[in-house]
Amino acid sequence: MAIDDYKKIRRLDDYELAALEGGVDAVGEFIASKGNLTDLSLYDELDQRMLVKAAWEGCARGLREALKSAPF
């Protein structure tokens, strides 16, 4: 990997990681509530939107929780 390629690497900070973890947990819970149905093409439009909503809200929860210990 060239030196210039290293400049393109953007590492996630602790808050982004916490938000992603919250989103993953929420999506996992949603999928489990659907009987572990992982083929999204089998979801109707409402369930597809509810999956995204679960991810969005899970990320927000994870970020809020991480910010409780922020040094600012």
N, C-alpha and C positions, 0 to 999 in steps of 0.2 A: 504494500500500500504506500503510495506516495505521500510525502509530507503535506501537500495541499489537500489530500483526501481527509487527513485528520482534522483539518479545519471545518470540514462539512459535518463531522460527527457532533450531534447535539445530544448530550446526556440528559436524561430526565432528572429533575430535582426531587427531593424527598416529598414535596407536596404533590407533584404530578404523579409520582408513584403511588402515594396514598389514595389519590383520586382514582387512578386506574384500578387499584386493588378493590376499592369500593364498588366500582362499576362491574368488575368481573364477578364479585360476590353476588351482586344484585341480579346480574344476568343468569348466573348459575341457579339462583333461587327461582327465577322466573321459568327457566327451562325445566327445572325439577317439578314445578307446579303444573307443567304441561305434560307430565309423564315422560320426561327426558326426551322429548321430541326435538331433535337438533336440526332437522331439515327445514329450514325457514321457508322453503317453497310450499310446504304443507300448512303453514300458518295462514289464516285469513288476514285481511288488511288490518283489522283492529289488533290482532295479536302481534303482528309485525310492529305496529306503532307502540304497543304496550311494552314490547321487548326493548325498544329504543328508549322509551320513557324510564324503564327500570335501570338501564345503563346510565342514563343522564342523572337520575336521582341518586343512584349509587355512587357515582363520581362526586356529586355535590356533597353527599354525606361523608365520604372519605376525605374530601378536602376540608370540610368544616372540622372534622375530628382532628386532622393533622394541624390545622391552624390554631387549635386550642393550646398547643405547646410551642407556638411560634415565638421567637425572641423579640417581637416587636409589638 
